[in-house]
Amino acid sequence: MTDAPLILWFRRDLRLSDHPMLAAAVATGRPLVPLFIFDTETEAIGAAAKWRLGLSLADFARRLEGLGSRLILRRGAALEVLQAVMAEVGAAGVHWSRLYDPAAIARDKAVKAALPGAVSHAGHLLHEPHTVQTGTGGFYKVYTPYWRAVQGRDVAAPFPAPKALRAPEVWPASDALGDWRLGAAMRRGADVVRAYQRVGEEAALDRLAWFIAGPVDDYVRARDMCAEEGTSGLSQNLALGEIGPRTVWHAGMRAWHEGKRGAEVFCKEVVWREFAYHLMYHTPHITSSNWKPEWDSFPWRGENADAERWKQGMTGEPFVDAAMREMYVTGTMHNRGRMIVASYLTKHLMTHWQVGLRWFEDCLTDWDPAANAMGWQWAAGSGPDAAPYFRIFNPATQAEKFDPNALYRRRFIAELSAKPPAPALAFFDAVPRKWALAAGRPYPGPLIDLGEGRARALNSYAARNS
């Protein structure tokens, strides 16, 4: 049985290079059976993320075929599918890259306990969460000490992509990707968002090279300017593992050593992603409940009419609405916009961060469980290393600072221009018909006076702390 095949269970690691699991499997010399399972955990992800996953799977299957291999697709409970495929090909074991959200950890522990020859590998992060500890053996709750703890650590060089994968004598049957209908819930929005997706490893590597060659130098300033293309834009690729974190880290570090001004801050942003996973691993409740339990009694509202206007990009606050509309048109949202819309929902509109978290999960093509949870709790004040309760972003003054010429707002809000640009008009083609939104209608007045909203939030916070 020394030549028995190995099953390679791919999940959020849809790439060939910088892939510890794949490199280890290739090194065995055994036949390899790449497999993706559409299981309950995958079914649970939101509409946009699931649609984007389908694009990634199609691209990854194409790349595997170029190596003389193929991607087997199966639907069902992970353990049952793995057992079935292993029996069909006489496999000696199954390998996968570790994930760190609560559902994935529970699933993978059950699989590892049940299957002989089950091996998990690092690869989704630079540093395994359990390997970064405080001086007393605990975990980090604040980003800056975490950054200091890891910034000087060695990060292994990325593995090169294999030139070929040894195929099994007989391939198991595979589902057809189209039969899974991963994009069904996206409906008409898919046609709009598709133009903004850079799908697959090759596109991700090209984007990284472009960013390091130029924009990284001005990253400290440009990353906050919503109308400029000043960020790497790799979030959608990192979320699905189309590019490896070590590849991104080493590119950033080289730029830093070459004296490119924004490279240090870029590397810190890579580690901010690591910090989010560190927290999710050690405190998994961050994904579903207040990280700080003292916030459980705070009088946030659940779903409400104001939150519905927020979802529709019709709050009457142009910076907030532009960011929300950007998400429907492009599938992603500028990071400055994410902070503004989250602060506005949780503070000016006094709506629970869980409402926003669930909406982002459904609408973002770069959805990431750790980043989404930490970002929302940071903005709301209920999370680790959070913005203090009195930090309430004013969308109007933020717009003056980070969109001084209103280019971003006009790009996505048709009502602000006599001749709206294509992205602004595309918004109306992307959103649900039930919203009954159409170009040419007057732009709404503000949902709430910004000063009144700020005062209401501060009074509520003061009452909680009294």
Buried (B, 14 or more C-beta within 10 A) or exposed (E): EEEBBBBBBBBBBBBBBBBBBBBBBBEBEBBBBBBBBBBEBBEEBBBBBBBBBBBBBBBBBEBBEEBEBBBBBBBBBBBEBBBEBBEBBBBBBBBBBBBBBBBBBEBBEEBBEEBEEBBBBBBBBBBBBEEBEEEEEEBBBEBEEBBEBBEEEEEEEBBEBBEEBBBBEEEBEBBEBEEBEBBEBBBEBBEBBBEBBBBBBBBBBEBBEBBBEEBBBBBBEBBBBBBBEBBBBBBBBBBBBBBBBBBBBBBBBEBBEEEBBBBBBBBBBBBBBBBBBBBBBBBBEBBEBBBBEEBEEBEBBEBBEBBEBBBBBBBEBBBBBBBBBBBBBBBBBBBBBBBBBBBBBBBBBBBBBBBBBBBBBBBBBBBBBBBBBBBBBBBBBBBBBBBEBEEBBBBEEBBEEBBEEBBBBBBBBBBBBEEBEEBBBBBBEBBEEEEEBEEEEEEBEBBBEBEEBBEBBBEBBEEBEE
